[in-house]
């Protein structure tokens, strides 16, 4: 009723409903559960003989198709918009390929009695691979950050990583890796060439890929599971688990947490020092702190021969799960905070 006091009007309507923010729930990603299940299964029932050789061929083809699809999903308009912010892209590349390796070398200083040398090498490998292709873009979008910059950063990191990751591995992991011109060429042929082909054919196949994106993302994840299955089958045949116990796994998990905290601290400091806007700082947070399982696993299988690959990629799988859980919670809360302040 017009002119009615606010308190009387509220009384007529009845008690107002108090809306509480929904509680953010962090849950284990089913994809990671599937990855760990594949690792455990292959450790006890490894593929051997002709089956293993056939799976290796399937993995090579599937990874090529995976990066072809990545190429078709990157629009030219997003690329141009993101490249204009060159200061942010430079800081992101330095974070991924300079700051991270320094942290990995620092972790490697732990004595062998505390951290198994093979797992220490795996933690260093985590620090040398590119950032995630899809995850950082999704998290940046949820948090209300600069999505265009995140798309370009993810793609640029993986393109640069095709050459820079083998170079860093050769420089910092000479005792563990076999890096030569043929290894780099295999990575280029397996990752970069299909990506470039996807970009070139995007005009004709981009709409079809976008229309079938949910189905194709199932293929994306299935490919990574298959890579894990092959790597851990080879590791089981080489009996790499005889030197690892529960305590070693706990130490690796703790090291992954410390690594994540250290890199996020760096990102928060450098974001303020460079005076980036909020959207750019969020892109820096989610692109700079994540590491790619999709790129890291194929690179590891090329650069590291034999059963040691399984031991090397175990820290990457742990870090991947950690970044999904923490980034998902952070992105949701930051997105709500940004919405309430706008």
C-alpha positions as CSV (number, residue, x, y, z in Angstrom):
1,X,0.0,0.0,0.0
2,X,1.4,3.4,-1.0
3,X,2.7,5.4,1.9
4,X,2.8,2.5,4.3
5,X,5.8,2.5,6.6
6,X,8.5,0.1,5.6
7,X,8.3,-1.8,8.9
8,X,4.5,-2.2,8.6
9,X,4.8,-3.3,5.0
10,X,7.4,-5.9,5.9
11,X,5.1,-7.1,8.7
12,X,2.2,-7.5,6.3
13,X,4.4,-9.5,3.9
14,X,5.6,-11.8,6.7
15,X,9.2,-12.5,7.7
16,X,11.7,-11.9,5.0
17,X,13.6,-14.9,3.7
18,X,17.3,-14.8,4.5
19,X,19.4,-16.1,1.6
20,X,22.7,-17.6,2.7
21,X,25.5,-18.2,0.2
22,X,25.8,-21.8,-0.9
23,X,28.7,-23.6,0.6
24,X,31.5,-24.4,-1.8
25,X,32.1,-28.1,-2.0
26,X,35.4,-29.4,-3.2
27,X,35.1,-32.9,-4.5
28,X,37.5,-35.3,-6.2
29,X,37.4,-35.0,-9.9
30,X,36.1,-38.2,-11.5
31,X,38.7,-37.9,-14.2
32,X,41.5,-38.0,-11.6
33,X,39.8,-41.1,-10.0
34,X,39.8,-42.7,-13.4
35,X,43.5,-41.8,-13.9
36,X,44.5,-43.3,-10.6
37,X,42.4,-46.4,-11.3
38,X,44.2,-46.8,-14.6
39,X,47.6,-46.4,-12.9
40,X,46.7,-49.0,-10.2
41,X,45.2,-51.5,-12.7
42,X,48.2,-51.2,-15.1
43,X,50.6,-51.7,-12.1
44,X,49.0,-55.0,-11.3
45,X,47.8,-56.1,-14.7
46,X,50.2,-54.5,-17.2
47,X,49.7,-54.7,-20.9
48,X,52.4,-56.8,-22.6
49,X,53.5,-58.1,-25.9
50,X,51.5,-57.4,-29.0
51,X,48.7,-55.7,-26.9
52,X,51.3,-53.2,-25.5
53,X,52.7,-52.4,-28.9
54,X,49.2,-51.9,-30.3
55,X,48.3,-49.5,-27.4
56,X,51.5,-47.5,-28.1
57,X,50.4,-46.9,-31.7
58,X,46.9,-46.0,-30.6
59,X,48.3,-43.5,-28.1
60,X,50.4,-41.7,-30.7
61,X,47.4,-41.3,-33.0
62,X,45.1,-40.3,-30.2
63,X,47.5,-37.6,-28.9
64,X,47.9,-36.2,-32.4
65,X,44.1,-36.0,-32.8
66,X,43.8,-34.4,-29.3
67,X,46.1,-31.5,-30.2
68,X,44.4,-31.1,-33.5
69,X,41.2,-30.5,-31.6
70,X,42.9,-28.0,-29.4
71,X,43.9,-26.1,-32.5
72,X,40.4,-26.0,-33.9
73,X,39.1,-24.5,-30.6
74,X,41.3,-21.5,-30.5
75,X,39.7,-18.5,-32.3
76,X,41.8,-15.9,-34.1
77,X,39.9,-13.0,-32.4
78,X,40.8,-14.3,-28.9
79,X,44.4,-14.7,-29.9
80,X,44.7,-11.1,-31.1
81,X,43.0,-9.8,-28.0
82,X,45.2,-11.7,-25.7
83,X,48.5,-11.0,-27.5
84,X,48.0,-7.2,-27.0
85,X,48.5,-7.7,-23.3
86,X,52.2,-8.6,-23.9
87,X,53.3,-7.7,-20.3
88,X,51.0,-10.3,-18.8
89,X,52.0,-12.9,-21.3
90,X,55.7,-12.3,-20.6
91,X,55.2,-12.6,-16.9
92,X,53.2,-15.8,-17.4
93,X,55.9,-17.4,-19.6
94,X,58.6,-16.4,-17.0
95,X,56.5,-17.9,-14.2
96,X,55.9,-21.2,-16.1
97,X,59.4,-21.7,-17.5
98,X,61.7,-19.8,-15.1
99,X,60.2,-19.5,-11.6
100,X,58.7,-23.0,-11.5
101,X,62.1,-24.7,-12.5
102,X,63.9,-22.8,-9.7
103,X,61.3,-24.1,-7.2
104,X,61.8,-27.6,-8.7
105,X,65.5,-27.4,-8.2
106,X,65.1,-26.2,-4.7
107,X,62.9,-29.3,-3.9
108,X,65.5,-31.5,-5.4
109,X,67.9,-30.4,-2.7
110,X,66.1,-32.6,-0.2
111,X,68.3,-35.5,0.9
112,X,67.6,-39.0,-0.6
113,X,66.5,-40.2,2.8
114,X,63.6,-37.8,2.7
115,X,62.7,-37.9,-1.1
116,X,63.3,-40.7,-3.5
117,X,65.6,-39.5,-6.4
118,X,63.1,-40.8,-9.0
119,X,60.2,-38.9,-7.4
120,X,62.4,-35.8,-7.0
121,X,63.1,-36.0,-10.7
122,X,59.3,-36.3,-11.3
123,X,58.7,-33.1,-9.2
124,X,61.2,-31.3,-11.3
125,X,59.5,-32.5,-14.4
126,X,56.2,-31.0,-13.1
127,X,58.0,-27.6,-13.0
128,X,59.2,-27.9,-16.6
129,X,56.0,-28.7,-18.5
130,X,53.6,-26.1,-19.9
131,X,50.4,-24.8,-18.2
132,X,47.0,-26.5,-18.7
133,X,45.2,-26.1,-22.0
134,X,41.6,-26.0,-20.8
135,X,41.6,-25.9,-17.0
136,X,43.1,-22.4,-16.5
137,X,40.7,-20.9,-19.1
138,X,37.7,-22.4,-17.3
139,X,38.9,-21.3,-13.9
140,X,39.6,-17.8,-15.1
141,X,36.2,-17.5,-16.7
142,X,34.5,-18.7,-13.4
143,X,36.5,-16.2,-11.4
144,X,35.6,-13.3,-13.7
145,X,39.1,-12.8,-15.0
146,X,40.5,-11.9,-18.4
147,X,39.4,-15.0,-20.4
148,X,41.0,-13.9,-23.7
149,X,44.4,-13.5,-22.0
150,X,44.0,-17.0,-20.4
151,X,43.2,-18.6,-23.8
152,X,46.2,-17.1,-25.4
153,X,48.5,-17.9,-22.4
154,X,47.4,-21.6,-22.4
155,X,48.0,-21.9,-26.1
156,X,51.3,-19.9,-26.1
157,X,52.6,-21.9,-23.1
158,X,52.0,-25.2,-24.9
159,X,53.5,-24.0,-28.2
160,X,56.6,-22.6,-26.5
161,X,56.8,-25.7,-24.3
162,X,57.1,-28.0,-27.3
163,X,60.7,-26.6,-27.7
164,X,61.4,-25.1,-24.3
165,X,60.4,-28.1,-22.1
166,X,62.9,-30.5,-23.9
167,X,65.6,-27.9,-23.7
168,X,65.0,-27.5,-19.9
169,X,64.9,-31.2,-19.5
170,X,68.2,-31.5,-21.3
171,X,69.7,-28.8,-19.2
172,X,68.4,-29.8,-15.8
173,X,67.7,-33.6,-16.1
174,X,70.6,-34.9,-18.2
175,X,71.0,-38.0,-16.0
176,X,67.3,-39.0,-16.4
177,X,66.4,-38.0,-20.0
178,X,67.4,-38.8,-23.5
179,X,67.0,-35.5,-25.3
180,X,68.3,-35.1,-28.8
181,X,67.1,-33.7,-32.1
182,X,65.0,-36.8,-32.9
183,X,63.1,-36.4,-29.5
184,X,62.3,-32.8,-30.2
185,X,61.1,-33.7,-33.7
186,X,58.9,-36.4,-32.3
187,X,57.3,-33.9,-29.9
188,X,56.8,-31.4,-32.8
189,X,55.2,-34.1,-35.0
190,X,53.0,-35.4,-32.2
191,X,51.9,-32.1,-30.6
192,X,52.8,-29.0,-32.6
193,X,52.0,-30.1,-36.1
194,X,48.5,-31.4,-35.3
195,X,47.8,-28.1,-33.4
196,X,48.9,-26.0,-36.3
197,X,46.8,-28.1,-38.7
198,X,43.8,-27.6,-36.5
199,X,44.3,-23.9,-36.7
200,X,44.6,-24.0,-40.4
201,X,41.4,-26.1,-40.8
202,X,39.4,-24.3,-38.1
203,X,37.4,-22.3,-40.7
204,X,35.9,-25.6,-42.0
205,X,35.8,-27.9,-39.0
206,X,35.5,-25.4,-36.1
207,X,31.7,-25.3,-36.0
208,X,31.5,-29.1,-36.1
209,X,34.0,-29.4,-33.2
210,X,32.0,-26.7,-31.2
211,X,28.7,-28.6,-31.8
212,X,30.2,-31.9,-30.6
213,X,32.4,-30.4,-27.9
214,X,30.9,-32.4,-25.0
215,X,31.5,-35.7,-26.8
216,X,35.0,-34.7,-27.9
217,X,36.0,-33.8,-24.4
218,X,35.2,-37.4,-23.4
219,X,37.7,-38.4,-26.1
220,X,40.2,-35.8,-24.7
221,X,40.1,-37.4,-21.2
222,X,40.1,-41.0,-22.6
223,X,43.3,-40.2,-24.4
224,X,45.1,-39.1,-21.2
225,X,43.8,-42.2,-19.4
226,X,45.2,-44.4,-22.2
227,X,48.6,-42.6,-21.9
228,X,48.7,-43.4,-18.1
229,X,47.7,-47.0,-18.8
230,X,50.6,-47.5,-21.2
231,X,53.1,-45.6,-19.0
232,X,52.3,-47.6,-15.9
233,X,52.2,-50.9,-17.8
234,X,55.8,-50.2,-18.8
235,X,56.7,-49.2,-15.2
236,X,55.2,-52.4,-13.8
237,X,57.3,-54.5,-16.3
238,X,60.4,-52.6,-15.2
239,X,59.5,-53.2,-11.5
240,X,59.8,-49.5,-10.6
241,X,57.5,-49.7,-7.5
242,X,59.9,-51.9,-5.6
243,X,61.7,-48.8,-4.4
244,X,58.6,-46.7,-3.5
245,X,56.6,-47.0,-0.2
246,X,53.7,-45.1,1.4
247,X,56.0,-42.6,3.1
248,X,57.5,-41.7,-0.3
249,X,54.0,-41.0,-1.7
250,X,53.2,-38.8,1.4
251,X,56.4,-36.8,0.9
252,X,55.5,-36.2,-2.8
253,X,52.0,-35.0,-1.8
254,X,53.4,-32.6,0.8
255,X,56.0,-31.3,-1.8
256,X,53.2,-30.7,-4.3
257,X,51.3,-28.6,-1.7
258,X,54.5,-26.6,-0.9
259,X,55.1,-26.1,-4.6
260,X,51.6,-24.8,-5.1
261,X,51.7,-22.4,-2.2
262,X,55.1,-21.1,-3.2
263,X,54.1,-20.4,-6.8
264,X,50.8,-18.7,-5.8
265,X,52.7,-16.5,-3.4
266,X,55.0,-15.5,-6.2
267,X,52.0,-14.8,-8.5
268,X,50.3,-12.6,-5.9
269,X,53.4,-10.6,-5.3
270,X,54.3,-10.1,-8.9
271,X,50.7,-9.2,-9.9
272,X,50.7,-6.3,-7.4
273,X,54.2,-5.2,-8.3
274,X,53.3,-5.1,-12.0
275,X,50.0,-3.3,-11.1
276,X,47.9,-5.6,-13.2
277,X,44.1,-5.1,-13.2
278,X,41.9,-7.6,-11.4
279,X,41.1,-9.6,-14.5
280,X,44.7,-9.9,-15.5
281,X,45.7,-10.9,-12.0
282,X,43.1,-13.7,-12.0
283,X,44.4,-14.9,-15.4
284,X,47.9,-14.9,-14.0
285,X,46.8,-16.9,-10.9
286,X,45.1,-19.7,-12.8
287,X,47.4,-19.9,-15.8
288,X,50.6,-19.5,-13.8
289,X,49.9,-22.0,-11.1
290,X,48.6,-24.9,-13.2
291,X,50.5,-27.6,-15.1
292,X,49.3,-29.6,-18.1
293,X,48.8,-33.4,-17.8
294,X,47.7,-33.5,-21.4
295,X,51.1,-32.1,-22.6
296,X,53.3,-33.3,-19.9
297,X,52.5,-37.0,-20.2
298,X,53.2,-37.3,-24.0
299,X,56.4,-35.3,-23.6
300,X,57.5,-37.6,-20.8
301,X,56.9,-40.7,-22.8
302,X,59.1,-39.3,-25.6
303,X,61.9,-37.8,-23.5
304,X,62.2,-40.6,-20.9
305,X,62.6,-44.2,-22.1
306,X,61.8,-47.3,-20.2
307,X,59.8,-48.0,-17.1
308,X,61.0,-45.0,-15.2
309,X,58.3,-42.9,-16.9
310,X,55.7,-44.2,-14.5
311,X,57.6,-43.0,-11.5
312,X,58.4,-39.6,-13.2
313,X,54.7,-38.8,-14.0
314,X,53.3,-39.8,-10.6
315,X,54.0,-36.3,-9.1
316,X,52.4,-34.7,-12.2
317,X,49.3,-36.7,-11.6
318,X,49.2,-35.6,-7.9
319,X,49.8,-32.0,-8.7
320,X,47.1,-32.1,-11.4
321,X,44.5,-33.2,-8.8
322,X,45.7,-30.6,-6.3
323,X,45.4,-27.8,-8.8
324,X,41.9,-28.9,-9.8
325,X,40.6,-28.9,-6.2
326,X,42.2,-25.7,-5.0
327,X,41.6,-23.8,-8.3
328,X,38.0,-24.8,-8.4
329,X,37.3,-23.5,-4.9
330,X,39.3,-20.3,-5.5
331,X,37.6,-19.6,-8.8
332,X,34.1,-20.0,-7.3
333,X,34.8,-17.8,-4.4
334,X,36.6,-15.1,-6.4
335,X,33.8,-15.1,-8.9
336,X,31.2,-14.5,-6.2
337,X,33.4,-11.8,-4.6
338,X,33.7,-10.0,-7.9
339,X,30.0,-10.3,-8.6
340,X,29.1,-8.8,-5.2
341,X,31.5,-5.9,-5.6
342,X,30.3,-4.9,-9.0
